[in-house]
Amino acid sequence: VGAVAKQTLFPPLMPAGRPFRVSNASRSSRKGIVASSLQELISKTLDAFLISAGIVTLVLEEDGTVVDTEEFFRSLDDNTHFMVLEKGQKWTQTRNGVAAVKQKKKMGVANITFDLYKLNPKDFIGCLNIKATFYEIYSVSYDIKCMGAKSVLRKVLQLISHAAQVTGHFLLYTGTYMLQLM
């Protein structure tokens, strides 16, 4: 016969609270809240935003993913941004019509413009401007001005028309030959 005596000196430790950021649906108010569970976060959010209706939805502010399970909540990092939505409210990506998207750093950018200016009724001037920026440090610009742009464009269009005509003849002769062959 034996007797077992068990005495608890300290209550079980609660998991340490983690910091989170919560905003309202209009993003006009943000609060920092420390919570160790999803239910605790929802409860503290209701108190912080003075929401009396207990029916709220907690979503990730960045993409609107609904956070409704404890497992998913535990997988999130500290300082995660949440949005609390009351009944009838929906998550929106933009704030004041401007998307909150971070742009990646561009390694090189080239800008090419072609402008046509009409100086007199018979002719116009064409300007080709090429500007390239490399690594957001070096910039190169080159301007090409063509005074007789009308005649140059006419010649280019004639060349394109002639090439289209030659291609058409080639297709017709090839089709005729294939038809005779079959």
C-alpha positions, 0 to 999 in steps of 0.5 A: 500500500502506498500513498502519493502526495502531490503539491503544486507550488507554482501554477503552470506558466502561461505562454508569454504574450507577443506584440501585434499591431491592430488597426480599424477598417478605415486604418485611421486608428492603430493600437499595439496589443500584446496577446498570447492567444487568438481569443486574448487578442480579440478580447483586447482588441474589442476593449482597445477600439471600444467595440461593444458588438462581440462579432468581429473578424480579424484579418491580416492587414496586408492581404485580408486573410482571415485569422480564425484558428489558433494554429494559424495565429501561432504561426504568425510572426511578432508585430504582425499587422491585423485589421479588425472588421465589424459586421458589414465591413470589408477589407480593402487594399488601398488607403485613400485611393493609393495602393500600399505596395512597396516598389522594388529597387530598379537596377536599370531604366531606359526611357525612349520617346519619339516626338513629332513637331509640325512647324509648317503645313508641308513638313514636320520635325521628328525628334528621338530622345533616348535616356538610360539610367543605370543602377540609379546612379549613371544617366546617359541621354542622346537626342536625334533630330530629323528635319525632313521627317515627312520624307523619311516616313514616306520612304519607310512606309514605301519600304514596308508596303513593298516588303508586304507586297513581296511577302504576299506574292511569295505566299501566293506563288507558294500556295499555287505551287503546293496546290499543283503539287497535290 
